[in-house]
Amino acid sequence: MTPQYQSRNVILISAVFFFVFAGFSAGQQYLTILFKRTGEEHLALVSLFLLYGTFLLAGTVVAKAIPLLGGLKRTLSLGACIYGLFIASIAFENTYLLLFSSVVMGFGGALLWVSSGKIIGDSSSNETAGRNFAYQVVAQNLGSIAGLMIGAHLLRTVSFENMYLTLAAIVAIGAILTLFVKPSQQEVHDRPFNFFFLRDRRMLTLFPLLFGTAFLAGQSFTAMNTVVVDILGIGSLALIIGVLKGGNILGSLVSGVVADAWSKMATLIITVALAFIGIVLFVATHSYFLIFTGAILMGIAMASVYPVCLALLKEHLKPEEYVYSLGVFHVYNNVGAIAAILTNMWLYGGFTFLPGVIALLFAVPGILLFPKMSRG
């Protein structure tokens, strides 16, 4: 594949993620808040639990599903379409439809993330992978910020139904853009199920890091909403979450470039330190400034892991192992997201961050072990 087509794929997938997550992130962010108003907050949490639980399970079989569905491009398009259908389903305020679409959405999430990761990986060298994955995350979070602003406006001006149908239409733009992606490899050859990768020792060393940062990402649309609304009011929600997304953009872009030019391992260790500082600032004070600062630091930490880890895996794993590692990466991530949702059903306030803190305590030893396990 020529450098022109490599860059074209990265740009197109980044644009896809901008529109898909402009609609999806806004819909997800306001889901618990809007359902809480009608006394159905637990229904929103159950929906999210089913979504991320199915995403977790789908990550174990997505490498098998890609060739069965016709290759990377079709899988990418199907995943994007499912995101739009999930957001549209919320508009009808039907419990059974919401829960069913949440399960389907979990499969869609696995299809979109793994296929896009494989296409970008195939379009990158070891020296450009961190940067290219960072562009994808930057676009995703720019879309999330745009979606939050659009959602805040729609919340004030239109009905619940029209709000979610509008967000679904935004996702549909991203689905259309997938049609113009041209993967260098279609991955249409049949792959065996490879469940062993879930317990591959190289992947397991990264589990605490992936669990801990994904736990924080899960808190960004659950517990963080509650903290912000309780302390600063619902009017501050879009601003604080927007600041967090700004941290996501800064973290992903800087970490991707720095990891390519300097050290992927050191970049990940710094990421863990920023996550700890961010958590303490966010949960240990009622100061607007410190909550603001904590949100930025947590945002940087959450988003830095994706581009750096995927670049690290590309560098250390064989090409035929890479698609399996992408599936397991998202399995581990979704264990963290599910843990965040479950924690919010049983704990409250700053205590909901405790499982993430415990996981991050083991993240640095795991990062240091990864290259030794890879050589072994």
C-alpha positions as CSV (number, residue, x, y, z in Angstrom):
1,M,0.0,0.0,0.0
2,T,1.4,3.5,-0.9
3,P,1.9,6.1,1.8
4,Q,-0.9,8.1,0.2
5,Y,-3.4,5.3,0.8
6,Q,-2.0,4.7,4.3
7,S,-2.6,8.3,5.3
8,R,-6.0,8.2,3.5
9,N,-7.2,5.3,5.7
10,V,-6.0,7.0,8.9
11,I,-7.8,10.3,8.0
12,L,-11.0,8.5,6.9
13,I,-11.2,6.4,10.0
14,S,-10.5,9.4,12.2
15,A,-13.4,11.2,10.5
16,V,-15.6,8.1,11.0
17,F,-14.9,8.2,14.7
18,F,-15.6,11.9,14.9
19,F,-19.2,11.5,13.7
20,V,-19.9,8.2,15.3
21,F,-18.8,9.4,18.7
22,A,-20.4,12.8,18.3
23,G,-23.7,11.0,18.4
24,F,-22.9,8.1,20.6
25,S,-21.0,9.8,23.4
26,A,-23.6,12.5,23.8
27,G,-26.4,9.8,23.9
28,Q,-24.4,7.8,26.5
29,Q,-23.4,10.8,28.6
30,Y,-27.0,12.0,29.1
31,L,-28.5,8.6,29.4
32,T,-28.1,8.2,33.2
33,I,-29.0,11.8,33.9
34,L,-32.2,11.7,31.8
35,F,-33.3,8.4,33.2
36,K,-32.6,9.5,36.7
37,R,-35.2,12.3,36.3
38,T,-37.8,9.7,35.7
39,G,-36.6,7.4,38.5
40,E,-35.1,4.8,36.0
41,E,-31.4,5.4,36.6
42,H,-30.9,1.7,37.3
43,L,-32.4,0.9,33.8
44,A,-29.8,3.1,32.2
45,L,-27.0,1.3,34.2
46,V,-28.4,-2.1,33.2
47,S,-28.4,-1.0,29.6
48,L,-24.8,0.1,29.9
49,F,-23.9,-3.1,31.7
50,L,-25.4,-5.2,28.9
51,L,-23.6,-3.1,26.3
52,Y,-20.1,-3.4,27.8
53,G,-20.7,-7.0,28.9
54,T,-21.5,-8.0,25.3
55,F,-18.6,-5.9,24.1
56,L,-16.4,-7.9,26.4
57,L,-17.7,-11.3,25.2
58,A,-17.5,-10.2,21.5
59,G,-13.9,-9.2,21.9
60,T,-13.0,-12.9,22.3
61,V,-14.6,-13.9,19.0
62,V,-14.3,-10.8,16.8
63,A,-11.2,-12.1,15.0
64,K,-13.4,-15.1,13.8
65,A,-16.3,-12.8,13.0
66,I,-14.4,-10.4,10.7
67,P,-13.8,-13.0,7.8
68,L,-17.3,-14.4,8.3
69,L,-18.8,-10.9,7.8
70,G,-16.8,-10.3,4.6
71,G,-13.7,-8.6,5.8
72,L,-12.5,-5.5,7.6
73,K,-14.3,-2.9,5.5
74,R,-17.7,-4.5,5.8
75,T,-17.1,-5.1,9.5
76,L,-16.2,-1.4,10.0
77,S,-19.3,-0.3,8.2
78,L,-21.6,-2.7,10.1
79,G,-20.1,-1.6,13.5
80,A,-20.7,2.1,12.7
81,C,-24.3,1.4,11.6
82,I,-25.0,-0.5,14.9
83,Y,-23.9,2.5,16.9
84,G,-26.5,4.6,15.1
85,L,-29.3,2.1,15.6
86,F,-28.5,1.9,19.3
87,I,-28.8,5.7,19.7
88,A,-32.0,5.7,17.7
89,S,-33.5,2.9,19.8
90,I,-33.3,5.1,22.9
91,A,-35.7,7.6,21.4
92,F,-38.6,5.2,21.6
93,E,-38.3,4.9,25.4
94,N,-39.1,1.2,25.3
95,T,-37.4,-0.9,28.0
96,Y,-37.2,-4.2,26.0
97,L,-36.0,-2.4,22.8
98,L,-33.4,-0.5,24.9
99,L,-32.1,-3.7,26.5
100,F,-32.1,-5.7,23.2
101,S,-30.3,-2.9,21.3
102,S,-27.7,-2.7,24.2
103,V,-26.7,-6.3,23.5
104,V,-26.5,-5.7,19.8
105,M,-24.5,-2.6,20.4
106,G,-21.9,-4.5,22.3
107,F,-21.2,-6.6,19.2
108,G,-21.1,-3.4,17.1
109,G,-18.6,-1.8,19.4
110,A,-16.2,-4.8,19.1
111,L,-16.6,-4.8,15.3
112,L,-15.9,-1.1,14.9
113,W,-12.9,-0.9,17.3
114,V,-11.1,-4.0,16.3
115,S,-11.6,-3.6,12.5
116,S,-10.5,0.1,12.7
117,G,-7.5,-0.8,14.9
118,K,-6.4,-3.5,12.4
119,I,-6.8,-1.2,9.4
120,I,-4.8,1.6,11.1
121,G,-2.2,-1.0,12.3
122,D,-1.8,-2.3,8.7
123,S,-1.4,1.3,7.5
124,S,1.3,2.2,10.0
125,S,5.0,1.4,10.7
126,N,6.4,0.9,14.2
127,E,7.6,4.5,14.0
128,T,4.2,6.0,13.1
129,A,1.7,3.7,14.8
130,G,1.5,5.7,18.0
131,R,0.8,8.9,16.1
132,N,-1.8,7.3,13.8
133,F,-3.7,5.7,16.6
134,A,-3.6,9.0,18.4
135,Y,-5.3,10.8,15.5
136,Q,-8.1,8.3,15.8
137,V,-8.5,9.0,19.5
138,V,-8.2,12.8,19.0
139,A,-11.0,12.6,16.4
140,Q,-13.1,10.5,18.7
141,N,-12.8,12.9,21.5
142,L,-13.3,16.0,19.3
143,G,-16.5,14.3,18.2
144,S,-17.5,13.6,21.8
145,I,-17.0,17.3,22.7
146,A,-19.0,18.4,19.7
147,G,-21.7,15.8,20.6
148,L,-21.9,17.1,24.2
149,M,-22.4,20.6,23.1
150,I,-25.0,19.6,20.5
151,G,-26.7,17.4,23.1
152,A,-26.8,20.2,25.7
153,H,-28.5,22.4,23.0
154,L,-31.0,19.7,22.0
155,L,-31.8,19.0,25.6
156,R,-33.1,22.6,26.0
157,T,-34.8,22.9,22.6
158,V,-36.3,19.6,21.5
159,S,-38.1,16.6,22.9
160,F,-36.2,13.5,24.2
161,E,-37.2,11.5,21.1
162,N,-36.0,14.2,18.6
163,M,-32.8,14.6,20.6
164,Y,-31.8,11.0,20.2
165,L,-33.0,10.7,16.6
166,T,-30.8,13.7,15.7
167,L,-27.8,12.1,17.4
168,A,-28.4,8.9,15.5
169,A,-28.4,10.9,12.2
170,I,-25.0,12.3,13.1
171,V,-23.7,8.8,13.7
172,A,-25.1,7.8,10.2
173,I,-22.7,10.3,8.6
174,G,-19.8,8.4,10.1
175,A,-21.3,5.1,8.8
176,I,-21.4,6.5,5.3
177,L,-17.7,7.5,5.4
178,T,-16.7,3.9,6.1
179,L,-17.6,3.1,2.6
180,F,-14.6,5.0,1.3
181,V,-12.0,3.2,3.5
182,K,-9.7,0.9,1.5
183,P,-7.9,-1.6,3.8
184,S,-4.5,-3.0,2.6
185,Q,-5.7,-6.4,3.9
186,Q,-9.3,-7.5,4.0
187,E,-8.8,-10.3,6.5
188,V,-11.3,-12.6,4.7
189,H,-9.3,-15.8,5.3
190,D,-10.9,-17.9,8.1
191,R,-9.4,-17.7,11.5
192,P,-9.7,-20.2,14.3
193,F,-11.0,-19.1,17.7
194,N,-8.0,-18.3,19.8
195,F,-9.3,-18.0,23.4
196,F,-5.8,-18.6,24.8
197,F,-4.9,-15.0,24.1
198,L,-7.2,-14.0,27.0
199,R,-4.6,-15.6,29.3
200,D,-1.5,-14.9,27.2
201,R,1.2,-13.8,29.7
202,R,2.2,-10.8,27.6
203,M,-1.4,-9.5,27.6
204,L,-2.0,-10.3,31.2
205,T,0.9,-8.0,32.3
206,L,-1.1,-5.1,30.8
207,F,-4.4,-6.1,32.4
208,P,-4.1,-3.8,35.5
209,L,-3.3,-0.8,33.2
210,L,-6.1,-1.5,30.8
211,F,-8.6,-2.3,33.6
212,G,-7.6,0.8,35.7
213,T,-7.8,3.4,32.9
214,A,-11.0,1.8,31.4
215,F,-12.5,1.9,34.9
216,L,-11.9,5.7,34.8
217,A,-13.4,5.9,31.4
218,G,-16.5,4.1,32.7
219,Q,-16.7,6.6,35.6
220,S,-16.7,9.5,33.1
221,F,-20.3,8.6,32.2
222,T,-21.5,7.3,35.5
223,A,-19.9,8.5,38.9
224,M,-18.4,11.6,37.5
225,N,-21.8,12.8,36.3
226,T,-23.1,12.4,39.9
227,V,-20.1,14.1,41.5
228,V,-20.3,17.1,39.1
229,V,-24.1,17.5,39.4
230,D,-24.1,17.1,43.2
231,I,-21.3,19.6,43.7
232,L,-21.5,22.1,40.8
233,G,-25.0,21.5,39.4
234,I,-26.2,20.0,36.1
235,G,-25.3,23.2,34.2
236,S,-21.6,22.4,34.8
237,L,-21.8,18.9,33.5
238,A,-21.1,19.6,29.8
239,L,-18.2,21.9,30.7
240,I,-16.4,19.5,33.1
241,I,-16.9,16.5,30.8
242,G,-15.8,18.7,27.9
243,V,-12.7,19.5,29.8
244,L,-12.1,15.8,30.4
245,K,-12.5,15.2,26.7
246,G,-10.0,18.1,26.1
247,G,-7.6,16.1,28.3
248,N,-8.3,13.1,26.2
249,I,-7.3,15.0,23.0
250,L,-4.2,16.4,24.6
251,G,-3.2,13.0,26.1
252,S,-3.7,10.9,23.1
253,L,-1.9,13.2,20.7
254,V,1.1,14.0,22.9
255,S,1.5,10.4,24.1
256,G,1.3,9.0,20.6
257,V,4.0,11.3,19.3
258,V,6.2,11.0,22.4
259,A,5.9,7.2,22.5
260,D,7.1,7.0,18.8
261,A,10.0,9.3,19.4
262,W,11.0,8.4,22.9
263,S,9.8,5.4,24.9
264,K,6.4,3.6,25.0
265,M,7.1,2.1,28.4
266,A,8.1,5.4,30.0
267,T,5.1,7.1,28.4
268,L,2.7,4.5,30.0
269,I,4.3,4.9,33.5
270,I,3.9,8.7,33.3
271,T,0.3,8.0,32.3
272,V,-0.4,6.0,35.5
273,A,1.1,8.8,37.6
274,L,-1.2,11.3,36.0
275,A,-4.2,9.0,36.6
276,F,-3.5,8.8,40.3
277,I,-3.1,12.6,40.7
278,G,-6.3,13.2,38.7
279,I,-8.3,10.9,40.8
280,V,-7.1,12.5,44.1
281,L,-7.9,16.0,42.9
282,F,-11.3,15.0,41.5
283,V,-12.7,13.1,44.5
284,A,-10.9,14.6,47.5
285,T,-12.1,18.2,47.2
286,H,-15.2,20.4,46.4
287,S,-13.0,23.1,44.8
288,Y,-14.1,23.9,41.3
289,F,-10.5,24.5,40.2
290,L,-9.3,21.2,41.6
291,I,-12.2,19.2,40.1
292,F,-11.4,20.9,36.8
293,T,-7.7,20.0,37.0
294,G,-8.5,16.4,38.1
295,A,-10.8,16.0,35.1
296,I,-8.0,17.2,32.7
297,L,-5.4,14.8,34.2
298,M,-7.8,11.8,34.2
299,G,-8.7,12.6,30.6
300,I,-5.0,12.7,29.6
301,A,-4.5,9.3,31.3
302,M,-7.5,7.6,29.9
303,A,-6.7,8.5,26.3
304,S,-3.0,8.0,26.4
305,V,-3.3,4.2,26.9
306,Y,-5.0,3.3,23.6
307,P,-2.5,4.7,21.1
308,V,0.6,3.8,23.1
309,C,-0.6,0.2,24.0
310,L,-1.7,-0.6,20.5
311,A,1.7,0.7,19.1
312,L,3.5,-1.4,21.7
313,L,1.6,-4.5,20.8
314,K,2.3,-3.9,17.1
315,E,6.0,-3.6,17.9
316,H,6.3,-6.8,20.0
317,L,3.7,-9.2,18.6
318,K,3.8,-11.2,15.4
319,P,1.5,-9.8,12.6
320,E,-0.8,-12.9,12.8
321,E,-1.2,-12.3,16.5
322,Y,-2.1,-8.7,16.3
323,V,-5.9,-9.0,15.5
324,Y,-6.2,-11.4,18.5
325,S,-4.4,-8.9,20.7
326,L,-6.9,-6.2,19.6
327,G,-9.8,-8.3,20.7
328,V,-8.2,-9.1,24.1
329,F,-7.3,-5.4,24.5
330,H,-11.0,-4.5,24.3
331,V,-12.0,-7.5,26.5
332,Y,-9.7,-6.2,29.3
333,N,-11.0,-2.6,28.7
334,N,-14.6,-3.7,29.0
335,V,-13.9,-5.6,32.2
336,G,-12.9,-2.2,33.6
337,A,-15.9,-0.4,32.2
338,I,-18.3,-3.0,33.6
339,A,-16.6,-2.9,37.0
340,A,-17.2,0.9,37.0
341,I,-20.9,0.4,36.2
342,L,-21.3,-2.3,38.9
343,T,-19.4,-0.2,41.5
344,N,-21.9,2.6,41.0
345,M,-24.7,0.3,41.9
346,W,-23.2,-0.5,45.3
347,L,-20.9,2.4,46.3
348,Y,-21.3,6.2,46.2
349,G,-19.1,9.2,45.9
350,G,-15.3,9.0,46.0
351,F,-15.5,5.3,47.0
352,T,-16.6,4.4,43.5
353,F,-13.1,5.1,42.3
354,L,-11.5,2.5,44.7
355,P,-11.3,-0.5,42.3
356,G,-9.6,1.6,39.7
357,V,-7.0,2.9,42.2
358,I,-6.2,-0.7,43.3
359,A,-5.7,-1.8,39.7
360,L,-3.4,1.1,38.9
361,L,-1.2,0.2,41.8
362,F,-0.3,-3.0,39.9
363,A,-0.1,-1.2,36.5
364,V,3.5,-0.1,36.7
365,P,4.9,-3.5,37.6
366,G,2.9,-5.0,34.7
367,I,4.3,-2.4,32.3
368,L,7.8,-3.2,33.3
369,L,7.2,-7.0,32.9
370,F,5.8,-6.7,29.4
371,P,9.0,-6.5,27.4
372,K,10.5,-9.4,29.5
373,M,7.5,-11.6,28.8
374,S,7.6,-10.7,25.1
375,R,11.3,-11.7,24.9
376,G,10.6,-14.9,26.8
